[in-house]
Amino acid sequence: MRITKDNINDVFKAKKASVETMELKGFELIKELFADNSGLGASDELALTRNQFIKEVEQLVTENGSLTAKITSEGQFQVYVGLFKKTGQ
């Protein structure tokens, strides 16, 4: 899912893909974020809350332009979301 400043909240609709698959498709991993997906996380936990996650994504989009978001790993209550930038074919 392509993420820009205009659709930043759509990051929660990202589909699953491995980092390796994305690299083979010509994308570079900019950052992988660990976030709570239950809605019950607290700001003092390791996983980012929804608001912390959105702020981090906004900063990365500002620095890098549009990015592609993919869930790279998921558990029962947390997910890793990779933010990728297109670099090749």
PyMOL commands that set and color helices and strands:
alter all, ss='L'
color gray80, all
select helices_A, chain A and resi 5-13+19-24+50-64
alter helices_A, ss='H'
color red, helices_A
select strands_A, chain A and resi 2-3+27-36+67-74+78-86
alter strands_A, ss='S'
color yellow, strands_A
deselect
rebuild
show_as cartoon
